[in-house]
Amino acid sequence: MTLITEMMERPLDPSYAAAAERRRGSGLPPPTGLRSPLLIIAAVLIGALFGASALALRAPTTAASKIKQDLVGRIEDRRAQGDTQTRFIVTTRNQINSLQAAALSQQSQGGLTAELTKLELAAGTVPVIGPGLVLTIDDAETKTEPGDPGVNPRSATGPDQGKVIATDLQIIVNGLWEAGAEAISINGHRLTSRAAIRSAGEAILVDYRPLSRPYVIKAIGDRGALGVEFADNSGGSYLQSLTNNYKVRSNIQSRESVFVPGEPALSIQKAEPVQSAVTTPRATAPQTTETSP
C-alpha cells in the first residue's frame, strides 16, 4: 500500500523532478510537449510501412498468376468435358455392338459374328478379362546419385534420375509384348497398335491423356510364362537396372483375373459389303432364232 500511495501521490520519478527543477533554476524554458505528437506520427508511419511490406510479401495476385489460374481452370473444364464425352462414346458403342449382334443373329451370320469378335479382340475395342500380371512402377523416394555409366540404362542423364519417364514405360511395355502379353493397359488406358506413349514436358501421355503416379501396367497372358519371359528379355533387365541404379520402385504381382478395358477411341476406317447367302437370279434376255430365207 505504501508503494501504491507513493506512485499515486508522486507519479513523476524523483530524478526527473530534480532535472526539471535544475532546468528552471538555470533559467531555461520548460520542455514543450511537441515530442509526443512527433513520436506518435513516426510510430504510425512506421506501422504503415510495416503493413505495406507484409502485404507485399504475401504475393498478391498478379496478371501472370491470374492467367495461370485461368489456364488451369480451362484445362480442368476441358478434361471434364473429355471424360464426359468418353463415357458417352463408351455407352453409344455398347449400344451399337448390341444392335450389331442382334442384326447379325437375325440374318444367321454366325461365322461373321465369330470373325468380328476375333477382330475386336485383336483391335482392342472390347474389354478383356483373364490371367496375367500387374506391374506397378513409381518414382524413387529420394533423389539418388547416378550409378556406373557402364550399366546406365538411359542414354542421357537428367536432373532427377529417380523419376519415371515415358521412355521407361515404352521399353517395359515392349518387353511385356515380347514376353507374350495379349492385352496391356496403363492406368486404365488400353494400348493398341495405334496407341502411343509420349512425354509432354514432365508429364507422360497415353493417347494425349496424362498419367498420374503410380503407373499400373496390367498385362493379360500366361501367368507363368509371361513373368519368366519378361524377366529374361530386355524389358525386365531394363526395369531391374532402374531399380538397382536409381531406386525406382516396382512391384510385380501374378493374378488369376486381370481386367483390361477396351479402347473406345477406335473407329471404323474401312468397310466392305457382305454378300448375302441368298442370291437373286439374274434376268436373262429372250433368245432369238434366225431363220434362213
Secondary structure, DSSP 8 states (H G I E B T S, - for coil): -HHHHHHHH--S-HHHHHHHHHHHHTT-----S-HHHHHHHHHHHHHHHHHHHHHHHT----HHHHHHHHHHHHHHHHHHHHHHHHHHHHHHHHHHHHHHHHHHHHTT-HHHHHHHHHHHHHHT-S-EEEEEEEEEEE--SS------GGG-SSSS--S-TTS--HHHHHHHHHHHHHHT-SEEEETTEEE-TT--EEEETTEEEETTEE--SSEEEEEES-HHHHHHHHHHSHHHHHHHHHHHHH--EEEEEEEEEEEE---TT-----------SS---------------
